Amino acid sequence: MSTTAHTASSGVAYHARSSAAVAAATSIPWVLYAVAAAATIVVVGIIWDISWHITIGRDTFWTPAHMCTYLAGAIVGVTCGWVALKTTFAGAPEERQSSIGVWGFRAPLGAWICVWGAFAMLTSAPFDDWWHNAYGLDVKIISPPHALLVLGIVCITVGAMVWTLAWQNRTNVPALKTRLARLYVYDAGMFLGMVAIFVTEYNNRVLQHTSLFYRACAFGFPFVLVAVARGSTLRWPATLTALVFMALRIVMGWILPLWSATPKLGPIYNAVDHMVPMQFPLLLVAPAFAIDLLMHRLGKTTTKGRDWATAPLYGVTFMVALAVVQWPFATFLNSSTARNWIFFADRFPYTVPHSTLLYQNRFVDLPADHVPSVLAMSIFVTLLYASLSAGVGLAWGRWLTHVQR
């Protein structure tokens, strides 16, 4: 009887260990969720901070938006610091093998990229405070301290992507690989959101019928979407990435105006009584879908030479798809139909006078766009930028498919 009981207890213990092993093999490590949460918090904080600036002004360094942004840096610092200490002093052989050494410590490459981003963010905080005390209110989104902050945030989002992909590329469990691929696309959506914020000053809806707008879009967007499409194992990764980006911006555009707020810095040209959101996001889902379709046709596994030969196809595809959907959508946003809570086109910063084109919902008309030779050259340069951006995206995407650490 005792033998039977021992056998039964051994069977239960074995079954418990097997269940735990299966759960571990099909579950995403908590650290990847932590850095994904940090990437989300930091992008939300930046969108909130921009809304704070265009609604209230910079009344103090200790704004809730700033604290939200730096909370993300703290989460990354604690998470990645714990991973580095554990891997260095108590890591299993496979953990040490899937890490790299920096200054005597070992951690995955994605974790180190996140740490560098956190350091850049924390460095930008006192720099930004000094900048405002010395020069006053920002007149541009991209000031030197903000550029350092954006660099740090980009590092956090890229680190989350690389860390997740390293796990995806190492695992042979189909269910886990799929879940990691989805998390990677989500992280990429946060990265795309930061790229969009970086070119905010050039994608205002009143500029969206100008060559300047399309030239600005050609720099970063093809790079991100092509790289994501190349690096992911999902069928529609670029499309999903664009949807994540758009969903976050739209939800923030719906939530922020629910809070009452008034300007605290002058001059006040436009009286506001609620938080002013950023404008409705670009319809990047259309060119992202076109890139996914082209990737299906050309394939993800190609040579370096073929990548650069096909890069102009990706660049032209992106720009044509963007123009087809964004040109008429910009017309819609500048119409009275879009002045509602869904598209929030009736919300204007307090620094915008009623005499401006933005307040009057009129497009900027660049004289150079009416000169055929100048316009032709502008189109050529735009397509060149998009092709180079797509080429770099293909190269980075190729590297992403092989990252293991």
Disulfide bonds with the S-S distance in Angstrom:
none
